[in-house]
């Protein structure tokens, strides 16, 4: 009985320690979200390896989620802009899926690019790679290492993508992170002018940081944590 009680106390101490650490960690993340550090961390992942030194011969769209999805639509928009700026370049869509199925994600991404003005003959599909390392190796088989390429992917994924393609043998790697643009409209409002119930609540209409910035920064913190973990794993595996 005494042993059981001792074990129970030890478990309670461990649980208490865990919840204290978790609470401190969450509080730290929340306080950090009120600063600009999460944005600049996210910005660094997108721009630290991004450059345009060479005229791209191949534009590579690294797929994200399904179709439609925020990531793939954003990346497709940027690819269409780049393809218009470099009309002699070809485009590779790197997205796993069944290319014989017109409703598959890679085919829908191809259709999206065609809707945006790209000729079907300019677009090739790499549909076997299921992570960035595999996509880099397979795209290397579809291009010459001496070809100048332009990678298009989400900002948090850009640094890892560039390092992977360099490791796969590409000598001239340009990068175009698919950052989203903030709305140019003034989004503030006066709470009391919108009617509804009059309650003793703080007015938030003029505080964009509370309405948007904090939540965006919390999301950035998760993206940064995930990406730093991925970068560490890729480094240990010798993929970057």
N, C-alpha and C positions, 0 to 999 in steps of 0.2 A: 504493500500500500504506500509506504514511504517512497519507494522507487518510482511508482506511478505518479505521485504528487510532485516529486522532484523533476521528472520528465515534463510534466504539465507546466510547471513553473518555467522551465527552460524554453519550452515552446512559446509560452506567453512573452517571455523576454525577447525571443527572436522575432516574434510577430510585432512586438512594440518597436523594436529597433528598425525593422523593415518599414513600418508605417511612418516612423519619424524621418528616416532617410528619404522615403518617397515624398513625404510632405515638404521637406526642405528642397528636394529636387524640383518638385512642381512649382513651389513658390519662386525659386530661382528662375525657372523658365518663364513664369508669368511676369516677373519683374523685368527680365531681359527683353520681353516682347514690347515693353514700353520705350525701349531704346532703339537706335537705328542699326545696332550690331547685326541682328538677323538678316536685315536687308543687304548689308554690305557683305556678309558671308555668302549669301545666295548670289549676289552680284559677282563676287570673286570666282565662284565655281563656274559661272557663265562666261567670264571675260579673261580669266588668268591665262588661258591657252588660246584665246580667240584672236585671230589675225587674218588679214587678207593681203598676202605678199605676192601671190601668183595668180594669174588668170586661170580659173578652174577649167579643166577639161571634162571633169566629171563631178556632178553634184550628187551627194549621197544623202538621202532622206532616211534617217534612222527612226523606225517606227516606234510608237509608244503603246497606247491602248488599242481598243477596237475602233470601229468606224460606224457612226461618228463618235469622236471623243475630243475633248479639249486639246490633248497633246497632239494628236494626229492632224487635226484641223489647223492648229497653230503652225505646226511644222510644214504642212502642205502650203499654207499661205506664204511662208518665207521662201520655200523652194520655188514657188511660182514667180515671186519677185526676183529671186536670184537668176532663174532660168531666163527671164525676160532681159535681165542685164547682161547675161552671157549667152547669147542665142546659139553659139556654136557648141555649147557644152551638152553632154548627154546626162541623163538622170537615172540613178539607181534607187529603187525603193527597197530598202532592207527591212522586210517584215515577214515573219513566218506565217504560212497559211497555204491552203490548197489553191493554186493558181488556175486549176481547171474549173473552179467554181466561181462564177462571176459575182457572187454575193460574199466571197471571202474578203477578209480585211485588206490584203495586198491589192486585190483587184479593185476594191472600192477606193483605195488610196490612189491607184492609177487613174480611175475615173475622175476623182476629185481634181487631180492635176490637169487632166484633159479639159475639164470644165473651165479651169482657170487659164486655158489657152495653150497648153503644151501639146505638141503633136504626139500621137501614140508611138511613132517611130523613134522618138527621143528617149522613151522610157523603157528601162529593163527592171526586172524584179529579182531580188535575191531573197528566196523564201525559206531557207533552211536554218539560218542562224537564229538561235534562241537566246543569246546574250551578246553583249558588245564585243567580247573577244572573238566569238564565232563569226559574227557579222564582219569584223575586220579581216579575218583570215579568208572568208569566202569572197568578200569584195576584192581582195588582193588578187584572186584568181580571175576576176572579171576585168581587171585593169592592170596596167603596167605600174610597178613601183615608182617609176619616174614621172608618172602623170600627176599633174596638180589636181587635187581633189578639194571639194568644199563640203564639209559636214554640216548638216542641219539637224539639230535636236533641241530638246528643252535645256534651259540654262543650267539646271542642277546636274545634268548628265554630260555637259559639254567637255569638261576637263578630262573625265575618264575616257570619253570617246576619242578625243584627240590623242591622248597618250596610248590608247589601244591601237589606233591605226598607225601611229608612228612605230610602235613595237612590231606591228605586222609587216613593216617594211616600206610603208609609204614615206617618201622623202619630202613631199610638198603638201602639207596638210593645212588648208584654210578652214576656218570655222565661223559659223553664223548662228549664234544662240537665238532661239525663238522666244525672246522676251515679249510679254504682253504689255500693251500701252495703257496707261491710266486714262480714265475719262477726263476730258478737258472741261466738263461742266462743273459749276459750283454745286455741290451736293448737300450743302448745309440747308437747314430749315428751322423754323420756330415751332416748337412742339405745341404751344398753346393755340397756334393758328390753325391747327388741323382738327380741332374738335375732339370728340371722344370723351372718356372719363377724366375728370380732374382729380388726380391722385398725387399724394406727396412723394413723387418720384423725381429724381434729378433729370433735367433737360439734357438730351443727348444730341439734339439736332445740329448744334454748332461744334460738336466734338468729333471730328472725323477719326481721330486716333482711337477713340473708344469704339466707334461703329465699325471701322474697317482695319486700321493699321495694326492693332493688337492681334486681331484674328489672323491677318495675313502673316504677321511675324511669327506667330505660333506655328503656322503651317510651314514657314521657311525653316524654323528650328527642326521640325521633323524631317524635312527634305535634306537639310544639311547633315543631320545625324545619320540618316540612311546612306547618304552619298559618301560621307567620310568613312563609314564602315565598309562600303563597297570598294573604295579606293585602297583601303588597307588590305582587304582580301586580295584584290587584283595585284597589289604590290608583292604580297607574300607569295602568290602563285607565279610571279614573274610575267604577268600579262601586260604590265605597264612599266 
